[in-house]
């Protein structure tokens, strides 16, 4: 009997993994099982899972005082992924396994009462962290194999049961997972397509510009005008994700526990559409141990907020930071967590509480005070951060019955990808990948105007009372319009269209 054992495990911290040294010590005294080192409740409950799993797997359980230390002691550990290293540590301390057999190996997994190794959340970032630490062998649950096979230069094993794992450690019998490249789809197979949308050419144009430059967009129109229908087709014209983006999104969904039982990993841009009753922490992220919210789950994709003014004022205003900084920081007593939040915001709203203000067919029944109160729900600072604000008119009958074929999402996507490639060539060296992400200095460098365009923008700036932020955003949109047209210079027509698309709902 060794009485002391040391085994390596991992715990999720934010969107990354952190190495944990699991120390197990057996000493004489009344039987007891104590876990120290800032464990959460799930880890405290592992005492009963580990005890029963060892017994039902045919292994002895020590009738001693057991102390398990999770180092470093100042790092909060959460989740059930430390069940497996704790069980392995007890077996080493009992002499069932030699210490040398678990050296330089990381164990991750939850144990069932019968000894089966169950999948856990956050395996991908934890395996990546193990690779970063130079660990050659990683053992993860069989159900997390799709994540583990994405990491190269590391031998990843997926035992199904504790007995199988112990047998392998004594006499190798498992084969490591073959490395698999993340497969990206060139085109998204979806029932949604812009070819299904008749009419609404101005709105389609605005969505194309939004997709091409990564610009936030607000759709304003009466009920039934097609706002939601159009917004749900926005992801079909976005450019395909790069492998780096896909891996980043997959890490986020792994931490959030949204990859379990899925045959495929995240290889398409996310589209999140939370209900307007969503809580602040669910939107932005939070909890005692912070987890990603909807803004992070939308990273590299689209966050669609339907019935925008119906969201709580706090939920709306909390979007200001991620829209500007492209990340959210959540501070807790045990530390601060930074979650990425680079998403395209698409919002839809009615022009008034009844929805028919300015409608050509139905008359608005709202009082002026109610309209004003409704429109004030979206503050000026937040409205300023939305590049395109477009009116969605009622669809006419002739458009619905039109025989001419509409442009498909694939056709629009081709133009969007061409514009994005132009932006990448221009901005990649600066660490910027789309026009919407340019800062003020970059706007001044790449968005130069001729005298006619400058005079047009100056006139709009003075007459419409635009802010300095609006000035920059109009220039960014104009730059995107020029890229879509294949123009090296921003022409007055591009400026005019950018101004119109930003101020259309107020006209």
Secondary structure, DSSP 8 states (H G I E B T S, - for coil): --SEEEEEEEEEETTEEEEEEEEEEEESSS-EEEEESSB-HHHHTHHHHHHHHHHHTT----SSEEEEEEESTTS-B-SSTTHHHHHHHHHHHHTSS-GGGGTTEEE--EE-TTSBEE--TTHHHHHHHHHHTT--EEE--GGGHHHHTT--SSEEE--SBHHHHHHHHHS--------------SS---S--GGG--S-HHHHHHHHHHHHHT--EEEEE-TTSSHHHHHTTGGGGS----HHHHHHHHHHHHHTT-STT-SS---S--EE---TT--HHHHHEETTTTEE-HHHHTTTSEEEESSGGGS-HHHHHTHHHHHHHSEEEEEETTEEEEEE---EEEEEE-SSSSS-TT-SSS-----HHHHHHHHTTS-HHHHHT-SEEEEE----HHHHT--S----HHHHHHHHHHHHHHHHHHHGGGT--SGGG--HHHHHHH--B-HHHHHHHHHHHHHHT--HHHHHHHHHHHHHHHHHTT-SSB-HHHHHHHHHHHHGGG-
